[in-house]
Amino acid sequence: MSRQRRRDTVPELALRKALHRRGLRFRVDHPLPDLRRRRADVLFTRAHIAVF
């Protein structure tokens, strides 16, 4: 498990690039407000949507 990347994997970068191209704004590798030990790969704070 230690060899797996925590962030910036190829699929994650592709998703972030597509979302950014559409003009969507999001946070990357951000802790969830209620669960500090969990981190979302992509977090839309205003819409309350987290992508893991």
PDB file as gemmi writes it, atoms N, CA and C in Angstrom:
CRYST1    1.000    1.000    1.000  90.00  90.00  90.00 P 1                      
ATOM      1  N   MET A   1       0.810  -1.195   0.000  1.00  0.00           N  
ATOM      2  CA  MET A   1       0.000   0.000   0.000  1.00  0.00           C  
ATOM      3  C   MET A   1       0.860   1.269   0.000  1.00  0.00           C  
ATOM      4  N   SER A   2       2.045   1.186   0.530  1.00  0.00           N  
ATOM      5  CA  SER A   2       2.864   2.393   0.615  1.00  0.00           C  
ATOM      6  C   SER A   2       3.357   2.850  -0.756  1.00  0.00           C  
ATOM      7  N   ARG A   3       3.349   1.962  -1.737  1.00  0.00           N  
ATOM      8  CA  ARG A   3       3.807   2.341  -3.076  1.00  0.00           C  
ATOM      9  C   ARG A   3       2.705   2.983  -3.915  1.00  0.00           C  
ATOM     10  N   GLN A   4       1.467   2.895  -3.454  1.00  0.00           N  
ATOM     11  CA  GLN A   4       0.376   3.531  -4.181  1.00  0.00           C  
ATOM     12  C   GLN A   4       0.375   5.022  -3.883  1.00  0.00           C  
ATOM     13  N   ARG A   5       0.209   5.800  -4.930  1.00  0.00           N  
ATOM     14  CA  ARG A   5       0.221   7.249  -4.762  1.00  0.00           C  
ATOM     15  C   ARG A   5      -1.050   7.706  -4.062  1.00  0.00           C  
ATOM     16  N   ARG A   6      -0.908   8.671  -3.210  1.00  0.00           N  
ATOM     17  CA  ARG A   6      -2.042   9.188  -2.463  1.00  0.00           C  
ATOM     18  C   ARG A   6      -2.851  10.184  -3.295  1.00  0.00           C  
ATOM     19  N   ARG A   7      -2.157  10.936  -4.113  1.00  0.00           N  
ATOM     20  CA  ARG A   7      -2.830  11.931  -4.943  1.00  0.00           C  
ATOM     21  C   ARG A   7      -2.099  12.052  -6.271  1.00  0.00           C  
ATOM     22  N   ASP A   8      -2.729  12.765  -7.201  1.00  0.00           N  
ATOM     23  CA  ASP A   8      -2.162  13.016  -8.533  1.00  0.00           C  
ATOM     24  C   ASP A   8      -1.937  11.740  -9.333  1.00  0.00           C  
ATOM     25  N   THR A   9      -2.861  10.794  -9.227  1.00  0.00           N  
ATOM     26  CA  THR A   9      -2.793   9.607 -10.068  1.00  0.00           C  
ATOM     27  C   THR A   9      -3.266   9.982 -11.471  1.00  0.00           C  
ATOM     28  N   VAL A  10      -2.992   9.149 -12.441  1.00  0.00           N  
ATOM     29  CA  VAL A  10      -3.344   9.456 -13.832  1.00  0.00           C  
ATOM     30  C   VAL A  10      -4.856   9.647 -14.000  1.00  0.00           C  
ATOM     31  N   PRO A  11      -5.720   8.740 -13.478  1.00  0.00           N  
ATOM     32  CA  PRO A  11      -7.161   8.975 -13.628  1.00  0.00           C  
ATOM     33  C   PRO A  11      -7.635  10.241 -12.900  1.00  0.00           C  
ATOM     34  N   GLU A  12      -7.061  10.512 -11.744  1.00  0.00           N  
ATOM     35  CA  GLU A  12      -7.448  11.707 -10.989  1.00  0.00           C  
ATOM     36  C   GLU A  12      -7.074  12.975 -11.748  1.00  0.00           C  
ATOM     37  N   LEU A  13      -5.901  13.004 -12.338  1.00  0.00           N  
ATOM     38  CA  LEU A  13      -5.487  14.174 -13.121  1.00  0.00           C  
ATOM     39  C   LEU A  13      -6.382  14.369 -14.341  1.00  0.00           C  
ATOM     40  N   ALA A  14      -6.784  13.267 -14.984  1.00  0.00           N  
ATOM     41  CA  ALA A  14      -7.669  13.362 -16.147  1.00  0.00           C  
ATOM     42  C   ALA A  14      -9.033  13.925 -15.739  1.00  0.00           C  
ATOM     43  N   LEU A  15      -9.558  13.465 -14.611  1.00  0.00           N  
ATOM     44  CA  LEU A  15     -10.840  13.968 -14.118  1.00  0.00           C  
ATOM     45  C   LEU A  15     -10.740  15.454 -13.778  1.00  0.00           C  
ATOM     46  N   ARG A  16      -9.693  15.831 -13.068  1.00  0.00           N  
ATOM     47  CA  ARG A  16      -9.523  17.233 -12.687  1.00  0.00           C  
ATOM     48  C   ARG A  16      -9.366  18.130 -13.910  1.00  0.00           C  
ATOM     49  N   LYS A  17      -8.663  17.649 -14.925  1.00  0.00           N  
ATOM     50  CA  LYS A  17      -8.481  18.431 -16.147  1.00  0.00           C  
ATOM     51  C   LYS A  17      -9.820  18.642 -16.855  1.00  0.00           C  
ATOM     52  N   ALA A  18     -10.638  17.585 -16.920  1.00  0.00           N  
ATOM     53  CA  ALA A  18     -11.949  17.690 -17.566  1.00  0.00           C  
ATOM     54  C   ALA A  18     -12.879  18.624 -16.786  1.00  0.00           C  
ATOM     55  N   LEU A  19     -12.850  18.540 -15.469  1.00  0.00           N  
ATOM     56  CA  LEU A  19     -13.692  19.414 -14.650  1.00  0.00           C  
ATOM     57  C   LEU A  19     -13.259  20.870 -14.784  1.00  0.00           C  
ATOM     58  N   HIS A  20     -11.966  21.098 -14.784  1.00  0.00           N  
ATOM     59  CA  HIS A  20     -11.445  22.462 -14.905  1.00  0.00           C  
ATOM     60  C   HIS A  20     -11.762  23.048 -16.281  1.00  0.00           C  
ATOM     61  N   ARG A  21     -11.708  22.212 -17.306  1.00  0.00           N  
ATOM     62  CA  ARG A  21     -12.015  22.654 -18.668  1.00  0.00           C  
ATOM     63  C   ARG A  21     -13.465  23.133 -18.771  1.00  0.00           C  
ATOM     64  N   ARG A  22     -14.360  22.512 -17.967  1.00  0.00           N  
ATOM     65  CA  ARG A  22     -15.771  22.914 -17.962  1.00  0.00           C  
ATOM     66  C   ARG A  22     -16.036  24.127 -17.076  1.00  0.00           C  
ATOM     67  N   GLY A  23     -15.005  24.611 -16.424  1.00  0.00           N  
ATOM     68  CA  GLY A  23     -15.154  25.807 -15.610  1.00  0.00           C  
ATOM     69  C   GLY A  23     -15.592  25.541 -14.183  1.00  0.00           C  
ATOM     70  N   LEU A  24     -15.560  24.290 -13.759  1.00  0.00           N  
ATOM     71  CA  LEU A  24     -15.955  23.952 -12.397  1.00  0.00           C  
ATOM     72  C   LEU A  24     -14.800  24.201 -11.445  1.00  0.00           C  
ATOM     73  N   ARG A  25     -15.118  24.664 -10.268  1.00  0.00           N  
ATOM     74  CA  ARG A  25     -14.106  24.925  -9.251  1.00  0.00           C  
ATOM     75  C   ARG A  25     -14.260  23.922  -8.126  1.00  0.00           C  
ATOM     76  N   PHE A  26     -13.137  23.429  -7.632  1.00  0.00           N  
ATOM     77  CA  PHE A  26     -13.159  22.360  -6.640  1.00  0.00           C  
ATOM     78  C   PHE A  26     -11.883  22.400  -5.826  1.00  0.00           C  
ATOM     79  N   ARG A  27     -11.871  21.656  -4.753  1.00  0.00           N  
ATOM     80  CA  ARG A  27     -10.677  21.515  -3.913  1.00  0.00           C  
ATOM     81  C   ARG A  27     -10.105  20.124  -4.133  1.00  0.00           C  
ATOM     82  N   VAL A  28      -8.783  20.003  -4.022  1.00  0.00           N  
ATOM     83  CA  VAL A  28      -8.091  18.745  -4.285  1.00  0.00           C  
ATOM     84  C   VAL A  28      -7.475  18.214  -2.997  1.00  0.00           C  
ATOM     85  N   ASP A  29      -7.662  16.904  -2.752  1.00  0.00           N  
ATOM     86  CA  ASP A  29      -7.092  16.226  -1.580  1.00  0.00           C  
ATOM     87  C   ASP A  29      -7.400  17.016  -0.308  1.00  0.00           C  
ATOM     88  N   HIS A  30      -8.669  17.282  -0.123  1.00  0.00           N  
ATOM     89  CA  HIS A  30      -9.126  18.146   0.968  1.00  0.00           C  
ATOM     90  C   HIS A  30      -9.831  17.313   2.036  1.00  0.00           C  
ATOM     91  N   PRO A  31      -9.597  17.590   3.322  1.00  0.00           N  
ATOM     92  CA  PRO A  31     -10.301  16.845   4.375  1.00  0.00           C  
ATOM     93  C   PRO A  31     -11.783  17.205   4.389  1.00  0.00           C  
ATOM     94  N   LEU A  32     -12.608  16.235   4.712  1.00  0.00           N  
ATOM     95  CA  LEU A  32     -14.042  16.476   4.811  1.00  0.00           C  
ATOM     96  C   LEU A  32     -14.331  17.254   6.089  1.00  0.00           C  
ATOM     97  N   PRO A  33     -15.327  18.128   6.067  1.00  0.00           N  
ATOM     98  CA  PRO A  33     -15.604  18.965   7.240  1.00  0.00           C  
ATOM     99  C   PRO A  33     -15.921  18.166   8.510  1.00  0.00           C  
ATOM    100  N   ASP A  34     -16.704  17.101   8.397  1.00  0.00           N  
ATOM    101  CA  ASP A  34     -17.106  16.337   9.579  1.00  0.00           C  
ATOM    102  C   ASP A  34     -16.148  15.202   9.907  1.00  0.00           C  
ATOM    103  N   LEU A  35     -15.426  14.719   8.916  1.00  0.00           N  
ATOM    104  CA  LEU A  35     -14.536  13.573   9.090  1.00  0.00           C  
ATOM    105  C   LEU A  35     -13.110  13.995   8.733  1.00  0.00           C  
ATOM    106  N   ARG A  36     -12.389  14.509   9.673  1.00  0.00           N  
ATOM    107  CA  ARG A  36     -11.054  15.048   9.409  1.00  0.00           C  
ATOM    108  C   ARG A  36     -10.055  13.994   8.938  1.00  0.00           C  
ATOM    109  N   ARG A  37     -10.267  12.734   9.312  1.00  0.00           N  
ATOM    110  CA  ARG A  37      -9.307  11.699   8.921  1.00  0.00           C  
ATOM    111  C   ARG A  37      -9.538  11.211   7.495  1.00  0.00           C  
ATOM    112  N   ARG A  38     -10.656  11.565   6.889  1.00  0.00           N  
ATOM    113  CA  ARG A  38     -10.955  11.194   5.510  1.00  0.00           C  
ATOM    114  C   ARG A  38     -10.638  12.366   4.603  1.00  0.00           C  
ATOM    115  N   ARG A  39     -10.080  12.070   3.441  1.00  0.00           N  
ATOM    116  CA  ARG A  39      -9.765  13.120   2.484  1.00  0.00           C  
ATOM    117  C   ARG A  39     -10.398  12.759   1.146  1.00  0.00           C  
ATOM    118  N   ALA A  40     -11.049  13.727   0.543  1.00  0.00           N  
ATOM    119  CA  ALA A  40     -11.669  13.530  -0.761  1.00  0.00           C  
ATOM    120  C   ALA A  40     -10.660  13.890  -1.851  1.00  0.00           C  
ATOM    121  N   ASP A  41     -10.662  13.120  -2.934  1.00  0.00           N  
ATOM    122  CA  ASP A  41      -9.781  13.435  -4.062  1.00  0.00           C  
ATOM    123  C   ASP A  41     -10.194  14.762  -4.698  1.00  0.00           C  
ATOM    124  N   VAL A  42     -11.499  14.907  -4.907  1.00  0.00           N  
ATOM    125  CA  VAL A  42     -12.052  16.141  -5.461  1.00  0.00           C  
ATOM    126  C   VAL A  42     -13.250  16.509  -4.594  1.00  0.00           C  
ATOM    127  N   LEU A  43     -13.320  17.751  -4.161  1.00  0.00           N  
ATOM    128  CA  LEU A  43     -14.398  18.188  -3.277  1.00  0.00           C  
ATOM    129  C   LEU A  43     -15.017  19.470  -3.814  1.00  0.00           C  
ATOM    130  N   PHE A  44     -16.330  19.406  -4.049  1.00  0.00           N  
ATOM    131  CA  PHE A  44     -17.104  20.585  -4.424  1.00  0.00           C  
ATOM    132  C   PHE A  44     -17.756  21.089  -3.143  1.00  0.00           C  
ATOM    133  N   THR A  45     -17.216  22.150  -2.567  1.00  0.00           N  
ATOM    134  CA  THR A  45     -17.666  22.585  -1.245  1.00  0.00           C  
ATOM    135  C   THR A  45     -19.073  23.172  -1.265  1.00  0.00           C  
ATOM    136  N   ARG A  46     -19.402  23.952  -2.250  1.00  0.00           N  
ATOM    137  CA  ARG A  46     -20.736  24.577  -2.289  1.00  0.00           C  
ATOM    138  C   ARG A  46     -21.836  23.567  -2.564  1.00  0.00           C  
ATOM    139  N   ALA A  47     -21.578  22.590  -3.402  1.00  0.00           N  
ATOM    140  CA  ALA A  47     -22.591  21.593  -3.756  1.00  0.00           C  
ATOM    141  C   ALA A  47     -22.618  20.421  -2.783  1.00  0.00           C  
ATOM    142  N   HIS A  48     -21.662  20.365  -1.863  1.00  0.00           N  
ATOM    143  CA  HIS A  48     -21.553  19.269  -0.887  1.00  0.00           C  
ATOM    144  C   HIS A  48     -21.409  17.915  -1.587  1.00  0.00           C  
ATOM    145  N   ILE A  49     -20.483  17.856  -2.543  1.00  0.00           N  
ATOM    146  CA  ILE A  49     -20.214  16.627  -3.290  1.00  0.00           C  
ATOM    147  C   ILE A  49     -18.737  16.293  -3.140  1.00  0.00           C  
ATOM    148  N   ALA A  50     -18.470  15.033  -2.788  1.00  0.00           N  
ATOM    149  CA  ALA A  50     -17.089  14.567  -2.647  1.00  0.00           C  
ATOM    150  C   ALA A  50     -16.864  13.387  -3.581  1.00  0.00           C  
ATOM    151  N   VAL A  51     -15.722  13.375  -4.250  1.00  0.00           N  
ATOM    152  CA  VAL A  51     -15.336  12.277  -5.140  1.00  0.00           C  
ATOM    153  C   VAL A  51     -14.092  11.632  -4.546  1.00  0.00           C  
ATOM    154  N   PHE A  52     -14.166  10.311  -4.339  1.00  0.00           N  
ATOM    155  CA  PHE A  52     -13.044   9.570  -3.758  1.00  0.00           C  
ATOM    156  C   PHE A  52     -12.366   8.729  -4.816  1.00  0.00           C  
TER     157      PHE A  52                                                      
END                                                                             
